Amino acid sequence: MLQLVPTAQMDEATRRQMRVSRKRFRLARLLHSTEEILSLAQQGDWDAVEKLEKLRQLELAACFSEADNDDSKEVIEALAALVHMNREITRLVGQAKQDLVKRQHADERRQQIARSYQSTDRHIPD
């Protein structure tokens, strides 16, 4: 059975425990959304990545807005996982940018070649 406890009657230890629980819940949500973003980045769905990243930034701000000094093993492991996934997302974004630049250069070369053929085609007498 769930019992409601008035805030005024909570002691400091209970309030601290509630803050820690709230942070752990936010960290769990943050890990989930980061995993989702990583999966989308691996698939190359950059529109979805951008959309979810904006929401994740809000989650990050909420998660770390309170100082609670929770240095538990779970929190440290969650933070390490977040850092690892962020590095992988950053690597994938960098790779996608490089690929895009290469495609743009290839398109520009094809356009130059097409223009070159068109200009030489006009100069050939019938």
N, C-alpha and C positions, 0 to 999 in steps of 0.2 A: 504494500500500500504506500502511496506517495503522500508525504506530509509536507505542507507548506510551512516554511519558517520565516517569520517576519525579519526583514533586514536589520532592524534596530536591535534584535536580540542575538545576532550573530557575533561571535567573538572574532578577533583578528585572525586566528588560525583558520577558522572556517572561511572567512573572506579570502585569505591567501589561497586556500585550497580551491576555491571557486575560480579565482583568477588563473591558477595553474591549469585547472581543467579546461577553462575557456581557451587558453593558449594552445593546449594540446589538441583540442578540437579544431582550432583554426589551422594549426600546423598540418593536421591530417587532411583537411580540405585543400590546403595549399599544395601538399604532396600530390594529391589526386589531380588537381588542375594542372600541375606542372607535368605529371606523367601524360596527361591528355595532350598538352601542348607539344611535348616531345614526340609523341606518336604522330600527331598531325604534321610536325616538321619533317619527320622521317618519310611521310607520305608526300611531302611537297605541297600541302594545302596551306599556303601562306596567308590567304584571306582569313581562314578559320584561326590560324595561329595569332594573327594580329588582333582579332576580335577577343579571343580568350586571354591574350596577354594583358589587354586593358583591364579586364576583370581581375586577373591575377595580381596586378599592381595594387588594386584596392584591397585584396586579401592580404598582401604583404604588409601594407600600411596598417591594417587593423591588427594583424598578428603581432607586430612589433611595436605597437603604440604604447603598450604598458610595460613598465619595467617590473619583472617579477622574480628575477634572479633564479629561474628554474634551470639548473644545470644538470638535470637528470640525464641518464644514459639515453632514454628515448628521445628527448629533445635534441641532444647532441647528434644522435644518429639521423634524426629527421633533417636537421640542418645540413649535415654532411651529404645526405641524399639530394637535398635541394641544390646544393652547390654543384654536385656532380652532374645533375640533370641540366642545370643552367649552363654549364660549360658545354655540354653536348648540344644543347639548343643553339648556343652561340656559334659553335663550330658548323652546325648545319646551315644556319643563316649565312655565315661567311661563305660556305661552299656554294650555296644557292646564288649569292651575289656574284661570285666568280663565274659561275655557269652562265648567268644572265649576261654578264659583260662579254664573255666569249661568243654567245649567240648574237649579241648586238654587233660585234665586230665582223662576224661571219656574214650577217645580213648586209652590213655596209659594204663588204667586199663584193658580194653578189650584185648589189645595186650598182657599184662602180663598173663591174664587168659588163653588166647589161647596158649601162650608158655608153661604155666604150664600144661595144658592138653596134649599138644604134648609131653612134656618130661615124664609125667607119663604114657602116652599111649605106649611109647617105652619100658618102664620097666615092662609092664604086659606080663607075659609068655603066650604063645599060648597053 
